[in-house]
Amino acid sequence: MSSKYKTGEDAIPHFITFTVVGWIDVFSRECYKELLVKSLQYCIENKGLQLHAWVIMTNHVHLIVSSNTNKIADIVRDIKKYSSKQIIKAIQDNPAESRKEWMLNIFGFVGQNNNNNKEFQFWKQDYHPIELNTHEKLQQRLNYLHENPVRSGLVWEPWQYKYSSATDYYTTESGLIKIEPV
């Protein structure tokens, strides 16, 4: 997953984005969002991921992450690799998925044209990490991330969106994933 963009100091929060190939709205289905949530939780518990903020949109994910024990690039690689396999398998096994053939054709076409894959490609290769080394950068990206569901018309207020850390930042409640607020 070579990129001209590289992470800086891993202990400093980074804003990263994963995008589904073809901007396919895979995460319009809750079952696929839940698989990504489980993958993030696993990396928090087992890979040293410090998750500061997150949002799962219909075709992309924004995270603010850091790590004191592992390289962010390695954690991102593991999240993307594991979640893509789980989500593609779930699509294949889902008898109610009306878009199954269409999605698998696109994932297969993109995967066959990329030497990094054996069969399917779910996520675009890059994730463009941005080191949030000032309070202004951090606050701007945090607001951008939490306002994304509002701008997309999914909810009226950021904390109303279930698949986001906005609940943790705007209310006294806890969201779906334990975060480390910044």
C-alpha positions as CSV (number, residue, x, y, z in Angstrom):
1,M,0.0,0.0,0.0
2,S,2.6,2.5,-1.1
3,S,1.7,6.1,-0.9
4,K,3.2,9.5,-1.2
5,Y,1.4,10.2,2.1
6,K,3.0,8.9,5.2
7,T,2.1,9.0,8.8
8,G,4.1,11.2,11.1
9,E,4.7,10.4,14.8
10,D,2.4,7.5,15.6
11,A,1.6,8.8,19.1
12,I,0.2,12.0,17.6
13,P,-3.5,11.8,16.4
14,H,-3.9,11.4,12.7
15,F,-7.0,12.0,10.6
16,I,-7.5,9.1,8.1
17,T,-10.1,8.2,5.6
18,F,-10.9,4.8,4.0
19,T,-13.0,4.8,0.9
20,V,-14.9,1.9,-0.7
21,V,-13.8,1.3,-4.3
22,G,-16.2,2.9,-6.8
23,W,-17.7,4.9,-3.9
24,I,-20.2,2.0,-3.5
25,D,-22.7,2.6,-0.7
26,V,-21.9,-0.6,1.1
27,F,-22.5,0.9,4.5
28,S,-26.1,1.8,3.8
29,R,-26.7,-1.7,5.3
30,E,-26.3,-1.9,9.1
31,C,-24.9,-5.4,9.0
32,Y,-21.8,-4.3,7.2
33,K,-21.3,-1.3,9.5
34,E,-21.4,-3.7,12.4
35,L,-18.6,-5.7,10.9
36,L,-16.4,-2.6,10.7
37,V,-17.3,-1.7,14.2
38,K,-16.1,-5.1,15.4
39,S,-12.9,-4.7,13.5
40,L,-12.2,-1.4,15.1
41,Q,-13.0,-2.8,18.5
42,Y,-10.6,-5.7,17.9
43,C,-7.8,-3.4,17.0
44,I,-8.4,-1.3,20.1
45,E,-8.2,-4.4,22.3
46,N,-5.4,-6.2,20.5
47,K,-3.4,-3.9,18.2
48,G,-2.7,-0.8,20.2
49,L,-5.2,1.4,18.3
50,Q,-6.2,4.5,20.1
51,L,-9.4,5.7,18.6
52,H,-10.2,9.3,19.3
53,A,-13.0,9.9,16.9
54,W,-14.8,8.0,14.1
55,V,-17.7,8.0,11.7
56,I,-18.9,5.4,9.2
57,M,-20.6,7.0,6.2
58,T,-22.3,5.0,3.4
59,N,-19.2,4.6,1.3
60,H,-16.3,5.9,3.4
61,V,-15.0,6.0,7.0
62,H,-13.2,8.9,8.8
63,L,-11.1,8.1,11.9
64,I,-8.8,10.1,14.2
65,V,-6.3,7.6,15.5
66,S,-3.0,7.3,17.2
67,S,-0.9,4.5,18.8
68,N,1.8,4.3,21.5
69,T,2.7,0.7,20.7
70,N,2.4,0.1,16.9
71,K,2.7,1.9,13.7
72,I,-0.6,3.5,12.5
73,A,0.2,2.2,9.0
74,D,0.3,-1.4,10.3
75,I,-2.9,-1.0,12.2
76,V,-4.7,0.6,9.2
77,R,-3.4,-2.3,7.0
78,D,-4.9,-4.8,9.4
79,I,-8.2,-3.0,9.8
80,K,-8.6,-2.7,6.0
81,K,-7.5,-6.3,5.3
82,Y,-9.6,-8.0,7.9
83,S,-12.7,-5.8,7.4
84,S,-12.7,-6.2,3.6
85,K,-12.6,-10.0,3.9
86,Q,-15.4,-10.0,6.5
87,I,-17.6,-7.6,4.5
88,I,-17.1,-9.3,1.2
89,K,-17.9,-12.7,2.8
90,A,-21.0,-11.2,4.4
91,I,-22.2,-9.8,1.0
92,Q,-21.6,-13.2,-0.6
93,D,-23.6,-15.0,2.1
94,N,-26.4,-12.5,2.4
95,P,-29.5,-13.9,0.6
96,A,-31.3,-10.6,1.0
97,E,-28.6,-8.4,-0.6
98,S,-30.2,-7.1,-3.8
99,R,-26.9,-5.5,-5.0
100,K,-24.7,-8.6,-4.4
101,E,-23.8,-9.4,-8.0
102,W,-23.2,-5.8,-9.0
103,M,-21.0,-5.1,-5.9
104,L,-19.0,-8.3,-6.2
105,N,-18.4,-7.7,-10.0
106,I,-16.9,-4.3,-9.2
107,F,-14.8,-5.6,-6.3
108,G,-13.6,-8.4,-8.5
109,F,-12.8,-6.2,-11.5
110,V,-10.8,-3.8,-9.3
111,G,-9.1,-6.6,-7.5
112,Q,-8.0,-8.4,-10.7
113,N,-6.4,-5.2,-11.9
114,N,-4.4,-4.7,-8.7
115,N,-1.4,-6.9,-8.0
116,N,-1.9,-6.3,-4.2
117,N,-5.1,-8.5,-4.3
118,K,-5.9,-12.1,-4.9
119,E,-9.5,-11.8,-5.9
120,F,-11.4,-8.8,-4.6
121,Q,-10.6,-5.2,-3.6
122,F,-13.0,-3.5,-1.2
123,W,-11.1,-0.4,0.0
124,K,-9.2,2.0,-2.2
125,Q,-5.5,1.6,-1.6
126,D,-4.7,4.9,0.1
127,Y,-5.9,6.4,3.3
128,H,-4.1,9.9,3.2
129,P,-3.1,10.3,6.8
130,I,-3.0,13.9,8.1
131,E,-1.0,14.5,11.3
132,L,-3.1,16.6,13.7
133,N,-0.2,18.3,15.4
134,T,-1.9,21.6,16.4
135,H,-5.1,22.2,18.3
136,E,-6.6,24.0,15.4
137,K,-6.0,21.1,13.0
138,L,-7.4,18.7,15.5
139,Q,-10.6,20.7,16.2
140,Q,-11.2,21.3,12.5
141,R,-11.0,17.6,11.6
142,L,-13.0,16.6,14.7
143,N,-15.8,19.0,13.7
144,Y,-15.6,17.9,10.0
145,L,-15.9,14.2,11.0
146,H,-18.8,14.7,13.3
147,E,-20.7,17.0,11.0
148,N,-20.4,14.6,8.0
149,P,-23.7,12.8,8.7
150,V,-25.5,16.2,9.1
151,R,-24.1,17.5,5.8
152,S,-25.2,14.2,4.1
153,G,-28.7,14.6,5.4
154,L,-28.7,11.5,7.5
155,V,-29.5,13.3,10.8
156,W,-30.3,16.8,12.1
157,E,-27.6,16.8,14.8
158,P,-24.2,15.0,15.0
159,W,-25.0,13.1,18.2
160,Q,-28.1,11.5,16.6
161,Y,-26.0,9.4,14.2
162,K,-25.4,5.9,15.7
163,Y,-22.2,5.1,13.8
164,S,-20.1,8.0,15.1
165,S,-18.2,9.1,18.2
166,A,-20.3,12.3,18.2
167,T,-22.4,10.9,21.1
168,D,-19.2,10.7,23.2
169,Y,-18.3,14.3,22.4
170,Y,-21.7,16.0,22.5
171,T,-23.5,14.1,25.3
172,T,-22.8,12.4,28.5
173,E,-23.6,9.0,26.9
174,S,-21.1,6.5,25.4
175,G,-21.2,5.5,21.8
176,L,-20.8,2.1,20.2
177,I,-17.0,2.1,20.4
178,K,-14.9,3.1,23.4
179,I,-12.9,6.1,22.4
180,E,-10.1,8.1,24.0
181,P,-11.3,11.7,23.6
182,V,-8.8,14.3,22.5
